[in-house]
Amino acid sequence: MKKLFLIIFLMCLNGFIPANAQTYEFKVVTSVESIIPSGLGRSRLISANDDRDYKEFTSTQSDDNNDRNKADRSEMRVKGFDETKLLNFFNIGGIRFQNIATNDALISSKINTMVAEGWDLAFVVSGVESDAGKEDGQGIYITRFIFKRLKK
């Protein structure tokens, strides 16, 4: 038994069995669906193509230290992204169920394509900013689809 453990240990040292077995990369796809009446809103499915290192835009705050990150917002902005048009939930006649079904078909297509490319749907997170009262007829639904796959 001791010999077996020794052999496995030596194989790990030589790279036959990776010591850190799996490392993942993540990708976020966001759907923004408008609930502005009369079809005036904009609904989109957004997926960034450019990578950013959050550390370049992070500062550390403490009582002793006010380390301000000097990064320019223009450096932070991602210019390479895919933007898929979606239909608004409302048109001039009110809620439009055909638009919702169309958006579902487009989002499903994006998910199926990513799964075919080796991504796994890991998490789905959603939020809403909806009608805030009599004078506010606006709002959006935001859904983030978080995918992961093994790093190559």
C-alpha positions as CSV (number, residue, x, y, z in Angstrom):
1,M,0.0,0.0,0.0
2,K,2.9,2.4,0.8
3,K,4.4,1.7,-2.6
4,L,1.1,2.6,-4.3
5,F,1.0,6.0,-2.5
6,L,4.6,6.6,-3.3
7,I,4.0,5.9,-7.0
8,I,1.0,8.2,-7.1
9,F,3.0,10.9,-5.3
10,L,5.9,10.6,-7.7
11,M,3.5,10.7,-10.7
12,C,2.0,14.0,-9.3
13,L,5.5,15.5,-9.0
14,N,6.3,14.5,-12.6
15,G,3.1,16.0,-14.0
16,F,1.3,12.8,-14.9
17,I,-1.5,13.8,-12.6
18,P,-2.1,17.5,-12.3
19,A,-1.8,18.8,-8.8
20,N,-4.5,21.4,-9.3
21,A,-6.9,19.3,-11.3
22,Q,-9.4,21.8,-12.7
23,T,-9.3,25.6,-13.4
24,Y,-12.4,27.3,-14.8
25,E,-13.0,30.4,-16.8
26,F,-16.3,32.3,-16.5
27,K,-18.3,34.3,-19.0
28,V,-21.4,36.5,-18.3
29,V,-24.2,37.2,-20.8
30,T,-26.7,39.8,-19.7
31,S,-30.2,40.3,-21.1
32,V,-31.8,43.7,-20.6
33,E,-35.5,43.7,-21.3
34,S,-37.5,46.9,-21.3
35,I,-40.9,47.3,-19.8
36,I,-41.5,50.9,-21.0
37,P,-45.0,51.2,-22.5
38,S,-45.6,52.0,-26.1
39,G,-42.5,50.1,-27.3
40,L,-40.2,53.0,-26.6
41,G,-37.6,51.1,-24.6
42,R,-34.5,49.2,-25.8
43,S,-34.0,45.5,-25.1
44,R,-30.7,43.7,-25.7
45,L,-28.7,40.6,-25.0
46,I,-25.1,41.7,-24.3
47,S,-21.9,39.6,-24.2
48,A,-18.4,41.1,-23.8
49,N,-15.7,39.9,-26.2
50,D,-12.9,41.8,-24.4
51,D,-11.4,40.8,-21.1
52,R,-10.6,43.1,-18.2
53,D,-8.6,42.6,-15.1
54,Y,-10.7,44.0,-12.2
55,K,-7.5,44.6,-10.2
56,E,-6.5,47.4,-12.6
57,F,-9.7,49.3,-11.6
58,T,-9.7,48.5,-7.9
59,S,-8.6,50.6,-5.0
60,T,-8.2,49.7,-1.3
61,Q,-9.8,51.9,1.3
62,S,-9.0,52.0,5.0
63,D,-8.7,54.5,7.8
64,D,-5.0,54.8,7.3
65,N,-4.9,54.7,3.5
66,N,-7.0,56.3,0.8
67,D,-5.5,54.5,-2.2
68,R,-7.4,56.0,-5.1
69,N,-7.3,54.1,-8.4
70,K,-6.2,56.6,-11.1
71,A,-7.5,54.4,-14.0
72,D,-9.4,56.4,-16.6
73,R,-13.0,55.2,-17.2
74,S,-12.2,55.2,-20.9
75,E,-9.6,52.5,-20.2
76,M,-12.2,50.4,-18.3
77,R,-14.9,50.5,-21.0
78,V,-15.2,47.4,-23.1
79,K,-15.6,48.2,-26.8
80,G,-15.7,44.7,-28.1
81,F,-19.0,43.1,-27.4
82,D,-21.9,41.3,-29.1
83,E,-25.3,43.1,-28.9
84,T,-28.3,41.0,-29.9
85,K,-31.6,43.0,-30.3
86,L,-34.5,41.8,-28.3
87,L,-38.1,42.9,-28.4
88,N,-39.7,45.0,-25.7
89,F,-42.3,43.5,-23.4
90,F,-44.8,46.2,-24.2
91,N,-45.9,47.8,-27.5
92,I,-48.6,50.4,-28.0
93,G,-51.3,47.9,-27.3
94,G,-49.8,46.7,-23.9
95,I,-48.0,43.6,-23.0
96,R,-47.0,41.6,-26.0
97,F,-46.6,37.8,-25.3
98,Q,-45.3,37.2,-28.8
99,N,-42.3,39.5,-28.0
100,I,-41.6,37.5,-24.8
101,A,-41.7,34.2,-26.8
102,T,-39.3,35.8,-29.4
103,N,-36.9,36.9,-26.7
104,D,-37.0,33.4,-25.1
105,A,-36.2,31.8,-28.5
106,L,-33.2,34.2,-29.0
107,I,-31.9,33.7,-25.5
108,S,-32.3,29.9,-25.8
109,S,-30.3,30.1,-29.1
110,K,-27.5,32.0,-27.3
111,I,-27.4,29.4,-24.5
112,N,-27.4,26.5,-26.9
113,T,-24.6,28.0,-28.9
114,M,-22.5,28.6,-25.8
115,V,-23.1,25.0,-24.6
116,A,-22.1,23.7,-28.0
117,E,-18.8,25.8,-27.5
118,G,-18.1,23.9,-24.3
119,W,-19.6,26.3,-21.8
120,D,-21.8,25.1,-18.9
121,L,-24.6,27.3,-17.6
122,A,-23.6,27.7,-13.9
123,F,-25.8,30.4,-12.5
124,V,-28.7,32.6,-13.5
125,V,-29.3,35.9,-11.5
126,S,-32.0,38.3,-12.2
127,G,-33.2,41.7,-11.0
128,V,-35.9,44.2,-11.9
129,E,-36.4,47.9,-11.7
130,S,-40.1,48.3,-12.2
131,D,-42.8,50.9,-11.9
132,A,-42.1,53.2,-9.0
133,G,-45.6,54.8,-8.8
134,K,-48.2,56.6,-10.8
135,E,-45.9,58.8,-12.7
136,D,-43.2,56.2,-13.5
137,G,-44.2,53.9,-16.4
138,Q,-40.7,52.6,-16.9
139,G,-38.5,49.7,-15.9
140,I,-36.2,46.9,-17.0
141,Y,-35.6,43.3,-16.3
142,I,-31.9,42.3,-16.1
143,T,-30.9,38.6,-16.2
144,R,-27.3,37.5,-16.0
145,F,-26.4,34.1,-17.3
146,I,-23.1,33.0,-15.8
147,F,-21.3,30.3,-17.8
148,K,-18.2,28.3,-16.9
149,R,-15.8,25.9,-18.7
150,L,-12.5,24.4,-18.1
151,K,-9.6,26.7,-19.0
152,K,-7.6,25.6,-22.0
